[in-house]
């Protein structure tokens, strides 16, 4: 069972992701903004993967949180998956350039999202 930190501000997507991940056997830590996600990473070394919405309220969006994760020695290798309605190639490239391992466009297929999460977790385990 993996511990997945999810930062998503949309209440409906927030609930969907929590239910989906729990049904897949993962433990979840759910937050609504990038700053809180970074605090959770510092406080919870058991996190195996971070799933970040790109557009979140507050000072730190998903891209900023990804850059911060990559710049910190204790979390630099943590898999980061960005989730966004921004679907243009330049948006995807911006997310990958920020340090994300992968980028999934909303609305997403739940099977594809779970397969991506599984793949990232398997790569981390190697």
C-alpha angles and dihedrals in degrees: 000000000000127000110231122191111208123194109189127145100192105094095213095048089042091058093041093053093047092050093044094050094044091049087053089055100257127133113232137210108195125201134161105221144035097248092056090046090056091049090051092051090054092047099040115052090174092075110122101183139009122217111194132186107223097219111052132147123257134046096306121054125185094277092050091047091050091052090048092049091051093048095054116084094216095055105025093109096045111120112247124196118189121209120196147152086222099102106168117114092245090056092050091047091049089055093048091046089053087060105266116150091215143355126219122194122225129264086050134188106243094219091052092048092051091047090052091049091048091050093051092048092049091051090051091052092056 
